[in-house]
Amino acid sequence: MNSEQNIAVIGIGRIGLCFALNLERAGFNVIGYDIRDDGYIDSINDRSFTSSEVGVNELIQNYKNFKAVNSIQYTVSNSDLLFVVLRTESNEDGKYNHSQIESLIFDLKQLGKQEHPKHVVICSNVQPGYSDTVAERLREYNYIVSFNPETIAQGQIVNDQLYPKIVIIGEENSEAGDLIASIYSKMCKSTYSLHRMDRTSAELTKVGLNCSLTAKISMANTIGDVAIRLGANPDKVLNAIGSDDRIGNQYFKYGFGYGGPCFPRDNRAFIRCADSVGIDAHMNKACDKSNKEHLLHQLDNFIVNRPIETPITITDVTFKKGCASIEESQQLEFAVRLAKMGYNIIIKETKEVIDQVKNIYGELFHYEE
């Protein structure tokens, strides 16, 4: 494949925009498609857009072969491959909601059968087995469908896309797999582990990977909670256990439980997936329960020596330090519960984060930027 390959990224939110700009920097001609109002598209094209995500502002100022649009017809007509990076919310039962991807499928069908085969590569979080249904429905319209999940962390998306540890490709066929693999070989700067497989296996790999990490985090926090009750030092205990290379120290530290847009939702999605094939995912259910109960232990430990009249400043309420997402943040829930107990809680955060918190909780807190 050469640098003239035309690629589209469908959905240029926080993750999709990073991906589009990283592809452009690697030498590809890239179109970013989004249905947001013209103000968002225009701000990217005139380079007035700014982001708290590390590295994005520099990429915005320096791209040469990238264009943001809100026309699906223009996007498809001028692209050979479409990476789908649309948001998939979670249903109440824990399954991923594919409505945004379904809307895209409808739009692609409305454009009719393509003269030449085009690749659709789904990167969004989906229920295992879903991409096969997309492939079946788009086959007669001359689309080749593969699955290629993002394995990134909020706050370091640009870096994680450039320096992945693992790349997972659920390919329609070997030609599709070769094409996707060649794109990553050009974009990435790290030596990564490449895993090519069928679509369903790749979908299960994505949720299974994150479920394995939630289990590790839950185990570490459970050991830490027990250590505190015993009067032991949780950090020393976990550091010693993690020094065994069969365990490892990464994600094995005492602190707040897991949160954010991926870990909790992938864990619940896996539970529903297991249910669908008659497997009771006991461990994953226990992780979910343990994660919630861990917060209660932290609250108990915190308030023991904190008089209720003492003002408390909390400097990080995002689900992890260095990002702007408050989705399923245990740090924020910790602050909420303290405030509802009667504590005077001061949230000291960035304006972007404060605006999100104010929109949900109003004057429950005092705020400082």
Disulfide bonds with the S-S distance in Angstrom:
none
